[in-house]
Amino acid sequence: MAFTDPAAPWADAAQQGLISALVRASFATTAVLSRVAAEHDLSLTQLRVLAILRDRRVRMSELADYLGLDKSTISGLVDRAEKRGLLQRAPSPGDGRATDVFLSAEGVQLAELGERKIAESLTPMTGKLTRAETRRLTALLEYVLEQERSGPRGARPDRGPRTRTGPF
């Protein structure tokens, strides 16, 4: 990918290299996620649902926000996952009108398996980094992602809060 407008903010060679590296890393990561999802007959969105719910119980509306989907789409997604035995629904304890969604025991097992497979698959890309390089890269990526979440468009609820470690 070459950008030719010298007045464009990304025309600087260092910025071009960074963007190119981010895109290539994104493609490599998406390939791993797609493969792991397909191995378990999941879509990427279903894999994201498992990741989001693996350590929390959320309202259906919150899950829709995390994923950037409308309510009817999220209902169908949850229906299919519930029929597969991966998710459960229950009335929200704090609001009887709202419905919470959470992983079933089978969903927890699949989320944990997916996390292990993703980590194993991405480790060859990162495994040769020193501890210091790993911490630095992690900090830089977290910083970049935080800037994107809190940018001029406001918070991006589809990304969710970063409260856990691991490949999800």
N, C-alpha and C positions, 0 to 999 in steps of 0.2 A: 504494500500500500504506500503510495507516494503522494505527498501533499505538495502542490506546486505554487500556491499563493504565498509569496514571501511576506505579505502583510498579515497573514493569518497567525494567530497566537501559537499554533502548533507547528509553524514553519521552522522553528529552532531545531537543529539536529538532535539535541538531547531529548527534547519533548517528543519528536518523532520516534526516536528509539524507545522511549518509555511507553508511548501509545502502542507501538508495534509489539513490545514485550507483553503489555497487558492483554492485548487482543489474543496473542498466541497462547498465553497462560489461560485465558478464558476458554479458548477453544479446547485446549488439552483437558482442562477441568470438566468442561461440559461433556466431552467424550467419555470421561470416566463416569460421571454421574449418569449419563444416558445408558452406558453399558450396565452399570449396577442396577439401575431401575429396570431395564429390560430383562435382566436375569431373574427378576422377581415379578415380572408382568405388571410393572408400575410405569406410569408416565413420570416425566420430570416433576410435574406439579404434585403428583401423589407422593413422590419421594420428598419433596419440600414439606408436605403436610406432616409426614412422619418426623421429619427433622424439627419442625416447629413444635409439635406436640410431645416430643419425647421427654420433655421435662416440665410440662405444664398442662393445665386444663384451661381452655379459653372459650369464650362465647363464640358462637357461629359468626357473629358480625366482626369480631376481632380477627378470626381466621380469614375471613373475606378481605379485611384490610391488609393483613400481612401478605396475602397473595395478590392483592390488587384485582380481585374478582368481584363480580356482583353477586347478590344474594342467591339468585336462582342457579347460577353456575356452581356456587359453593355447596348448595343443597344437593345437587346431583353428584358432585364429587364425594361428599360425605356419605350420601346414600350408597354409592358403589363400594366405598371403603368399609362401611358398616356391614354390608352384605357379605363381604369377604372376611369379616371377623376382625378387621384391623382397628376399627374405631368404635366408640360407644358415645351415645348422647344421653344427657340427663338435664333436668331443669337446673338452672343456675341457682345456687344457694342464696345469692344476694338479690336476685330479681326473678321471681317466679314466671315472668313473661318471656325471659330469655332462655336459650338453650346452650348448654356447655357441650363441648366435644373434647374427647380425650382418647388416648390409645388404650386398646384392650391389651390383655397379656400377650396375645399373638402379635399385636402391633408393636409392642415394646420390644419383643424378641426380634422382629424384622428390622426395626429401627437400629437396634444394637448391631445386628449382623451387617446392615448396610453401612453403618459408621465404620466398622472394622474393614470391610471390603474397600471402601473409599480411601481410608487411611493407607491400607496396603498398596493401593493402586497409585496414590499420589506421592507416596514416600520416595520412589525413584527420582522424582523431580526435585525433591527438597532434601533428601537424605544425606547429601554430600555437604550441606551447609554446616558450618560450625554452630555451636550453641549461640554465640554472639550474633552471627549472621541470621540465624533463625529468629532470635528475639528482635533484631533490627528490622528484618523484613516484615515480621508480624506487626510490629508497631507502625511501620510505614503504611502497610495495607489497612490496618484499623483506622489510622488517621485519614487516609484517602476516603475510605468508606464512610467515616463519620462526617467528613466534609460534604460528601454527596447526600447523606441523609439530612443534614441540617442546612443545605444550600438554599438558594433563594426561593425554591419551590416549597420550602417548609419541610417538616418531618416526612419521611417516607415510611409509612407504617408497614408496607409490604416487605421491608427488610427486617423488621422486628428488632427488639433490643438485643445487644450482644452480651449475653449473660452466661455463656457456657464456653467450654473449650471443646476441641474435637473437630473433625472435618465437616460436620453439619453446622 
